[in-house]
């Protein structure tokens, strides 16, 4: 019994302290305040950051019936995907604490995907930069948690 206790203590010391979440992770209210996106490590690649829509101000399609769908997607086969639960932030690589680059952001309002980077600001907001070719635009997302 004594050996098991010692082994458990040594194992817990070897594991070290739990890693704190990166400041870019969390629940964010987008600029238009019509959706919330949960940003967290990607399911299949914990070293990358991803995010999905988890709340919509107006979840129902204004054209009647049912939830909003990804109707502006350039791929007709994807236009029936619901917006709620849709992955719109993907494959960001860490560039420093609170800084992530090399990812993509999908805008379901337009059906366009942008090269992007994320940066947690000192005021607790998240700056989201998206670029197509050399044209870039920045948004500020606010904490929604």
Secondary structure by P-SEA (a helix, b strand, c coil): caaaaaaaaaaaaaaccccccccccccccccccccccccccccccccbbbbbbccccccccccccccccccccccccccccccccccccccccccccccccccccccccccccccbbbbbccccbbbbbbbcccbbbbbbbcccc
